[in-house]
Amino acid sequence: MPMTETESFVEEFNRIYQSIGLTVTISDQGRPLVSQPKGLHSGGANGGGEPSVK
């Protein structure tokens, strides 16, 4: 997968899911890793606006 597509995926994912505290990074092996900062495990999508799926 070209890096441009990987970067685009990361940017799009972060835009959609940052409102519920989720972020994604690409590991050294090229696998996407989804992370959720501590303290946001309760509430989830109920804590704000849910992302709209297009």
Order of alpha helices (4+ residues) and beta strands (2+ residues): alpha-beta-beta
